[in-house]
Amino acid sequence: MSAPVMFNTPAADHILAAMQVFPPDNPWNEDIAKLPLISNSKEIIASIGAIKNLAYNLDMGFILVPAKQPLVPIAIRSYPNESEPGPFPIAAESPIECWPLDKRPLATAQAAQENSDRHVIVVSPETQKLYEFYKGRKTEAGWECACAAVFDLASNKLRPDGWTSSDAAGLPVFPAIIRFDEVEAGMVNHAMRFTVRNTRRAYVYPATHFASRKTDPNLPRMGERFRLRADFDVSTFSPHIQAILKGLKK
């Protein structure tokens, strides 16, 4: 690579299709189809809502940068003690979640955008490094964020115990993104990320952080693993949706 590549391009699809995101034995790539259920599985699912819709974020863009991408400083505003200090290879054109503003009335859109997570995700395929920023902004003074997290995509090493990231569980976001090259290939071969309204004051491997005061054992922990029932019929769905549903079974 000689220049940054946006996620929604054929060039990105070509690079990502050949890229190993974390080692094959990493939890993100683990096949959980035959693992036993925990004893209160039904109660945990009921606490979330067994018949609620499951949605994913269509605005979770990212950018691929070359190994020699210039490093820039970033001001870390909220979690400096749980962040890597930088500088980081952030491209000027890096996409920011929920920005530009959506098509709602301006005041409504601005309020929603200011309260959003504003993820900024930067991937260096050549160095196998992932850089993620929570509440990222590009200001006249330069880049700023609430938290900065760096992951080695060639390693199973976790963030320090108790540390957050751009995800409240201390997890990376990029490995969970549903990509176009994956649905085109017919199978999403990694865990996918979703959020719930109520979680427990606990986390389970590979998560490193909780974000709740609640202790009800029937609430999910951060990092909890879920799967789609093996007997769920996916045959009536479009090929791209089937690729997602097949992945959810594994």
Order of alpha helices (4+ residues) and beta strands (2+ residues): beta-alpha-alpha-beta-beta-alpha-beta-beta-beta-beta-beta-alpha-alpha
